[in-house]
Amino acid sequence: MRIPYLLLVAAASFSAGCAHMIARCGEDLTGLSTKQEVHAQLGEPAAQGVVDGEPFEEFLTRRKIAEPHALSALGQGMPWG
C-alpha cells in the first residue's frame, strides 16, 4: 500500500511549480524606478491621463511581462502538499 502513495508523492513533486516558472518568465519590470526608464523599455504610452487625481499611463505590448510574486506561495507550497 505504500508504493501507490510514494508514486503519488513523486508525481506531485514533478508537476509542482510549473505555473510559478511560467509566471516568472518574460520581461522583468521590477527594476524600473523612473518614468524615463519605463519609456525606454516599453516605448511611449498608448494612453495617459488623470483619474481621481492620480496620473496614469497605459502601454500596449505583445511581450510577456514577468510576474515575480504571482503564485509564489502556491508554487513553493505544492511540493510539500
C-alpha positions, 0 to 999 in steps of 0.5 A, spaced: 500 500 500 505 504 500 508 504 493 501 507 490 502 513 495 510 514 494 508 514 486 503 519 488 508 523 492 513 523 486 508 525 481 506 531 485 513 533 486 514 533 478 508 537 476 509 542 482 511 549 480 510 549 473 505 555 473 510 559 478 516 558 472 511 560 467 509 566 471 516 568 472 518 568 465 518 574 460 520 581 461 522 583 468 519 590 470 521 590 477 527 594 476 524 600 473 524 606 478 523 612 473 518 614 468 524 615 463 526 608 464 519 605 463 519 609 456 525 606 454 523 599 455 516 599 453 516 605 448 511 611 449 504 610 452 498 608 448 494 612 453 495 617 459 491 621 463 488 623 470 483 619 474 481 621 481 487 625 481 492 620 480 496 620 473 496 614 469 499 611 463 497 605 459 502 601 454 500 596 449 505 590 448 505 583 445 511 581 450 510 577 456 511 581 462 514 577 468 510 576 474 515 575 480 510 574 486 504 571 482 503 564 485 509 564 489 506 561 495 502 556 491 508 554 487 513 553 493 507 550 497 505 544 492 511 540 493 510 539 500 502 538 499 
